[in-house]
Amino acid sequence: MAGTITELDIELGMPFIESALRDSTTAGILRDELERLGMRAMPERARVVNIYSEENQAGFAVGILPFVSDDLSQHAGLSVSQGGFAVAVRVLMEDRTSIRAFSTLFVVDEQVVSTEYGAAELLNQGAEALVGSAPDVGTQASLAEVSIRQVLSISDFAHASLLHDESSMNIYDSEEMATLRGHGRLAAEIASFARLQARASHGGGSCSCSTSCHGCSSTSTSAI
């Protein structure tokens, strides 16, 4: 990963997520929504990274909790940052390994705001162009400035580490794994879209570097 991002030990993943779910109303609302949509959390696959914001000269941790439906038609990642900012990304599948659509999930006034987009639409237009049609998610919390390079680095890390863990190895055969590895570009575009949507709604502001900074570090676990 980028020099400003450090992967923490896998054993720290779920304790961080559990603490965040206790302390962050937003994260709890998103977890409940993902479960309502028919997915279950996979705490044994949770990951946590530490990010250093070069602009704000402050570091903070971000946890990623994967979700999946039993029929593998839906996958999601709930990203929650130190301080409580949370966002989720959901992907919809066809034939186990083809991503047909995705949606971002934010919380505004304790209500989930989510819009679905086609995967082909995102690849054809690119995240920056497509985000212009996205709803304002009203992120009023201060956001630590995370660069697009850092977002892409975290997306690559999440995609690769979850794709090659024991859970994926037990579910997919070698041909399916090869197909899933090819989703790296799409996973990166989805992560970029979520980051741009949050930043645009916030007006591009940054935090005051206090311990309550909320990192805008939206990530996608893609179809894994």
C-alpha positions in Angstrom: 0.0 0.0 0.0 0.9 3.7 -0.2 3.6 4.8 2.3 0.9 6.8 4.2 -1.2 3.7 4.9 -0.4 0.8 7.2 -2.2 -2.5 7.4 -2.8 -3.5 11.1 -2.8 -7.1 12.3 -5.9 -9.0 11.2 -6.6 -9.8 14.9 -7.3 -6.1 15.4 -10.0 -5.9 12.8 -13.1 -7.1 14.6 -12.3 -5.4 18.0 -12.0 -2.1 16.2 -15.3 -2.7 14.3 -17.1 -3.8 17.5 -16.0 -0.6 19.2 -17.0 1.5 16.3 -20.4 -0.1 16.1 -21.0 0.7 19.8 -19.8 4.3 19.4 -21.1 5.3 16.0 -24.8 5.6 15.4 -24.2 5.9 11.7 -22.3 2.6 11.5 -25.0 0.8 13.4 -27.7 2.2 11.1 -25.8 1.0 8.0 -25.2 -2.4 9.6 -28.9 -2.8 10.2 -29.7 -1.7 6.6 -27.3 -4.2 5.1 -28.8 -7.0 7.2 -32.3 -5.8 6.2 -31.2 -6.2 2.5 -30.5 -9.8 3.2 -26.7 -9.8 4.0 -24.9 -11.0 7.0 -21.7 -9.6 8.5 -18.5 -11.6 8.3 -16.5 -10.4 11.3 -13.8 -13.0 10.9 -12.8 -11.2 7.7 -12.8 -7.6 9.1 -9.7 -5.6 8.3 -8.3 -2.3 9.8 -5.8 0.1 8.3 -4.1 3.2 9.7 -4.1 6.3 7.4 -2.0 9.4 7.6 -3.6 12.5 6.1 -0.8 14.5 4.6 -2.9 17.6 4.3 -4.2 17.5 7.9 -1.0 16.0 9.3 -3.0 13.5 11.4 -3.5 9.8 11.4 -6.6 7.7 12.0 -7.8 4.1 11.8 -10.4 2.8 9.3 -12.1 -0.6 9.7 -13.7 -2.6 6.9 -16.4 -5.1 7.7 -17.5 -7.4 4.8 -21.1 -8.6 4.3 -22.5 -11.2 2.0 -25.8 -12.8 1.1 -26.1 -16.6 1.4 -26.8 -17.0 -2.4 -23.7 -14.7 -3.2 -25.9 -12.3 -5.2 -24.9 -9.4 -2.9 -21.7 -8.3 -1.3 -21.0 -5.2 0.7 -18.3 -3.5 2.7 -19.0 -1.3 5.7 -16.2 1.2 6.2 -16.1 3.1 9.6 -13.4 5.5 10.6 -12.0 6.5 13.9 -14.3 9.2 15.1 -17.5 7.5 13.7 -17.8 8.5 10.0 -19.2 5.5 8.2 -20.3 4.6 4.6 -21.2 1.3 3.0 -20.8 0.0 -0.6 -23.0 -2.8 -1.9 -22.5 -4.7 -5.2 -25.1 -6.8 -7.0 -23.9 -9.9 -8.8 -24.9 -12.1 -11.7 -23.7 -15.7 -12.0 -21.6 -15.4 -8.8 -18.8 -13.5 -10.4 -20.2 -10.8 -12.7 -20.9 -7.4 -11.1 -24.0 -5.8 -12.6 -24.6 -2.9 -10.3 -23.5 -1.1 -7.1 -24.8 1.4 -4.6 -23.4 3.6 -2.0 -25.1 3.9 1.4 -24.8 7.0 3.6 -26.8 8.1 6.6 -28.5 11.6 6.5 -30.6 12.6 9.5 -30.6 9.0 10.7 -32.0 7.8 7.4 -30.2 5.7 4.8 -29.6 7.5 1.5 -28.8 5.0 -1.3 -28.8 5.1 -5.1 -28.0 2.2 -7.4 -25.8 2.5 -10.6 -25.0 0.0 -13.3 -21.4 -1.3 -13.4 -21.2 -0.6 -17.1 -22.4 2.9 -16.6 -19.6 3.6 -14.1 -16.9 2.1 -16.3 -18.1 4.0 -19.3 -18.4 7.4 -17.6 -15.9 7.1 -14.8 -16.4 8.0 -11.2 -15.9 11.7 -11.5 -18.4 12.1 -14.3 -21.1 9.9 -12.7 -20.9 11.5 -9.3 -22.5 14.6 -10.7 -25.8 12.7 -10.8 -25.5 11.4 -7.2 -27.7 12.7 -4.4 -26.3 15.1 -1.8 -25.5 12.9 1.2 -25.1 15.9 3.5 -22.0 14.8 5.3 -21.9 17.4 8.1 -19.1 15.8 10.0 -15.6 17.1 9.4 -13.7 14.9 7.0 -10.0 14.4 7.1 -8.6 14.9 3.7 -7.7 11.5 2.2 -6.2 11.6 -1.3 -7.6 9.6 -4.2 -4.3 7.7 -4.2 -4.9 6.6 -0.7 -8.5 5.5 -1.5 -7.3 3.5 -4.5 -4.6 1.9 -2.4 -7.0 0.8 0.3 -9.4 -0.5 -2.4 -6.6 -2.6 -3.9 -5.7 -3.9 -0.4 -9.2 -4.8 0.5 -9.9 -6.5 -2.9 -6.7 -8.5 -2.8 -6.7 -9.5 0.9 -10.3 -10.6 1.0 -10.1 -12.3 -2.4 -7.3 -14.5 -1.2 -8.5 -15.3 2.3 -9.7 -18.7 3.4 -13.4 -17.8 3.0 -13.0 -17.0 -0.7 -10.8 -20.0 -1.4 -13.6 -22.2 0.1 -16.3 -20.7 -2.1 -14.9 -20.1 -5.5 -13.1 -22.4 -7.9 -9.9 -21.4 -9.8 -11.8 -20.1 -12.9 -14.1 -18.0 -10.7 -11.2 -16.6 -8.8 -9.5 -15.5 -12.0 -12.7 -13.7 -13.0 -12.9 -12.0 -9.6 -9.3 -10.8 -9.8 -10.2 -9.0 -13.0 -12.6 -6.7 -11.0 -9.8 -4.6 -9.6 -10.5 -1.6 -11.9 -14.2 -1.7 -11.2 -13.6 -1.9 -7.4 -11.3 1.1 -7.6 -13.9 3.1 -9.6 -16.6 2.3 -7.0 -14.3 3.3 -4.2 -13.5 6.6 -6.0 -17.1 7.3 -6.6 -18.0 6.9 -2.9 -15.1 9.1 -1.9 -16.0 11.8 -4.4 -19.7 11.7 -3.4 -18.9 12.2 0.3 -16.4 15.0 -0.5 -18.7 16.8 -2.9 -21.5 16.8 -0.4 -19.2 18.1 2.3 -18.0 20.9 0.0 -14.4 19.5 -0.1 -13.6 20.7 3.4 -11.1 19.1 5.7 -10.9 18.6 9.5 -9.2 20.5 12.2 -6.9 17.6 12.9 -8.5 16.9 16.3 -9.0 13.4 17.6 -12.6 13.6 16.4 -11.7 13.8 12.7 -13.8 11.5 10.5 -11.9 10.1 7.5 -13.6 10.0 4.2 -12.2 6.6 3.3 -14.9 4.8 1.4 -13.8 1.5 0.1 -15.3 -1.3 -1.9 -14.7 -5.0 -1.2 -16.1 -5.8 -4.7 -17.5 -9.3 -5.2 -15.5 -11.2 -2.6 
